[in-house]
Amino acid sequence: MDGISTVVNNNNMTQPQWFAMRATYHREVSVKSMLEEAGISCYLPMQHQIKLSHGRKMRVMKPLVSSLLFVHCDKERLQSFKSRLPQLQYMTMQTGQQRKPIIVPDRQMSDFMRVVDSHSDDLKYFSPEELCVTSGMKVRVHGGSFDGLEGRLVGARGRRNRRIVVSIDGVVSVSVEVGDAELIEVLS
């Protein structure tokens, strides 16, 4: 599993962690508002889209992935909040004989938010089924606007620039062009 996404450890019930969650029926924006009103930190990945309204093009912010949001909270408090909000559901991963909530490590979540929040015009988003990056080398960017970013390298044929893919296993992947190969360090 590459240590990228993990599952809930019962010893971490009181530690704030990033949970990958679903808000059913496209209610991610309203659920985010309710979480924030309750003082619970959350992140809703958004992207710019062009919308045609009354014959005019408008640039609007829309959720990156329908129904997806990330909640930063301890499991106990989240469970209490979730019991009053049935449209908020854990995204889960099969581990052995049972399914457990997906926990995203802080560093990975930070890198993911940094790429998404750049709102770069060359961002590309992928569902877990669309992209398999296990064959890519694990790399770190040195310099530029993505300094310190870690992910998997994806080369584009006939292009000098490279793309870095930051994945949250079983949830979503995002890629961005990082520029010259000199900026990239291969990690073992």
Secondary structure, 3 states (H helix, E strand, C coil): CCCCCEECCHHHCCCCEEEEEEEHHHCHHHHHHHHHHCCCEEECCEEEEEEEECCEEEEEEEECCCCEEEEEECHHHHHHHHHCCCCEEECEEEECCEEEEEEECHHHHHHHHHHHHCCCCCCEEECCCCCCCCCCCEEEECCCCCCCCEEEEEECCCCCCEEEEEEECCCEEEEEEEECHHHEEECC
